[in-house]
């Protein structure tokens, strides 16, 4: 953020989770006066994901406004679709079609993320699209985790143990950070960290990692 003093105040308030609403108001006032400061929007959006707020509808509204000023910020678009699919009732046909067109204009990594989000959208609607979009996600970026592990789980569920295990193992090789009780110290307003935890899987908890290890050892 351009206002370093405000950034320090917000960081201090974040440490005290009972002061999140005060931090939110400070950030909201800041981006209203400084709408071109991308980091201000990032922190405001990420604040909405924290307990006890966890207001993904409001986070999505903030992203909608942020995109007006930062239309080329691909992570903003990715998170908008992620929040809508996971927390706001899912993508409708129009949004799916828009996302399908949008991902062709994105860089490889963010295009891969959109393909993954769309795959999850189709998981219980069209299993062939689910599978093809996961394969497309892997093709676009071979350094993520969830696209491999979800496709691997899918293969295991239909009895293809060899390919399922191979895919999960390949995905696990891409894990960069494993959180446990001793190393959970991180910046809660860091958007790439959130994306790597919730979408790409490059960061994951020790429990999630071990559950995948157990799958390939059966």
Secondary structure, DSSP 8 states (H G I E B T S, - for coil): ---HHHHHHHHHHHHSGGGHHHHHHHHHHHHHH-TT-HHHHHHHHHHTTSTTT--HHHHHHHHHHHHHH-TT-HHHHHHHHHHHHHHSS---HHHHHHHHHHHTTS-HHHHHHHHHHHHHHHTTT-HHHHHHHHHHHHHH-TT-SHHHHHHHHHHHHTT-HHHHHHHHHHHHTT--EEE-TTS----TT-HHHHHIIIII-SEEEHHHHHHHHHHHH-
